Amino acid sequence: MEQSVAYTLHSPRHFLPEVAAARGEPGTCWCEIGRWSQSVAQLASLRPETNMVRKHRDRAARLPDLYAKNNATQRPLAILNRQMGALRTYYKKCGPGNLPLYGGLNFLTIFKKTGGPHED
């Protein structure tokens, strides 16, 4: 019970950005997966739209909007996949039941640019 009071309902919101920070990912990547300012989640094209505006956009510029939205969502997905891959590797190293309750993020693999997409 004492251990559970250390965590709040808001704690999971910080977990993956903290993983990215511990791995040495660029700050822009932390912001992206935290959906903070300057992330693609803040783009107007990814916000819910009214039906009237959506119909107008479909008539005026259907394909550019479609492709722009798909491209914008690839960035956070690539960053999230990197963090989840590092966590899976860490979990395999520790083994079930051996994960530290607090901390331990310093044992994650350090991020190294490979020339892949969305590493900046």
GIMO-V397718 format. One record per residue. N is the residue number from 1. RES is the residue in one small letter. SS is DSSP state (alpha for helix, beta for strand, coil for the rest). PSI is psi in radians with two decimals (999 if undefined). Layout:
<<N/RES/SS/PSI> <N/RES/SS/PSI>>
This chain:
<<1/m/coil/-0.75> <2/e/coil/-0.62> <3/q/coil/-0.62> <4/s/alpha/-0.44> <5/v/alpha/-0.21> <6/a/alpha/-0.30> <7/y/coil/2.49> <8/t/coil/3.04> <9/l/coil/-0.38> <10/h/coil/-0.27> <11/s/alpha/-0.78> <12/p/alpha/-0.43> <13/r/alpha/-0.48> <14/h/alpha/-0.16> <15/f/alpha/-0.98> <16/l/alpha/-0.66> <17/p/alpha/-0.61> <18/e/alpha/-0.66> <19/v/alpha/-0.81> <20/a/alpha/-0.72> <21/a/alpha/-0.77> <22/a/alpha/-0.51> <23/r/alpha/-0.17> <24/g/coil/0.36> <25/e/coil/2.66> <26/p/coil/2.62> <27/g/alpha/-0.54> <28/t/alpha/-0.54> <29/c/alpha/-0.64> <30/w/alpha/-0.79> <31/c/alpha/-0.66> <32/e/alpha/-0.88> <33/i/alpha/-0.26> <34/g/alpha/-0.08> <35/r/coil/0.68> <36/w/coil/-3.05> <37/s/coil/2.54> <38/q/coil/0.17> <39/s/coil/2.84> <40/v/alpha/-0.34> <41/a/alpha/-0.35> <42/q/alpha/-0.09> <43/l/coil/2.41> <44/a/alpha/-0.57> <45/s/alpha/-0.25> <46/l/alpha/0.04> <47/r/coil/2.63> <48/p/coil/2.50> <49/e/coil/2.73> <50/t/coil/2.76> <51/n/alpha/-0.68> <52/m/alpha/-0.80> <53/v/alpha/-0.72> <54/r/alpha/-0.75> <55/k/alpha/-0.71> <56/h/alpha/-0.79> <57/r/alpha/-0.69> <58/d/alpha/-0.71> <59/r/alpha/-0.69> <60/a/alpha/-0.68> <61/a/alpha/1.06> <62/r/alpha/-0.97> <63/l/alpha/-0.79> <64/p/alpha/-0.72> <65/d/alpha/-0.73> <66/l/alpha/-0.87> <67/y/alpha/-0.61> <68/a/alpha/-0.73> <69/k/alpha/-0.78> <70/n/alpha/-0.69> <71/n/alpha/-0.71> <72/a/alpha/-0.59> <73/t/alpha/-0.29> <74/q/alpha/-0.57> <75/r/alpha/-0.99> <76/p/alpha/-0.59> <77/l/alpha/-0.72> <78/a/alpha/-0.73> <79/i/alpha/-0.76> <80/l/alpha/-0.72> <81/n/alpha/-0.66> <82/r/alpha/-0.76> <83/q/alpha/-0.74> <84/m/alpha/-0.64> <85/g/alpha/-0.74> <86/a/alpha/-0.67> <87/l/alpha/-0.66> <88/r/alpha/-0.76> <89/t/alpha/-0.77> <90/y/alpha/-0.77> <91/y/alpha/-0.73> <92/k/alpha/-0.67> <93/k/alpha/-0.75> <94/c/alpha/-0.69> <95/g/coil/2.71> <96/p/coil/2.39> <97/g/coil/-0.04> <98/n/coil/0.15> <99/l/coil/2.43> <100/p/coil/2.54> <101/l/coil/-0.66> <102/y/coil/2.56> <103/g/coil/-2.64> <104/g/coil/-0.16> <105/l/alpha/-0.36> <106/n/alpha/-0.19> <107/f/alpha/0.00> <108/l/coil/2.70> <109/t/coil/2.42> <110/i/coil/2.42> <111/f/coil/2.31> <112/k/coil/2.29> <113/k/coil/2.35> <114/t/coil/0.00> <115/g/coil/0.14> <116/g/coil/3.10> <117/p/coil/2.58> <118/h/coil/0.79> <119/e/coil/0.12> <120/d/coil/999>>
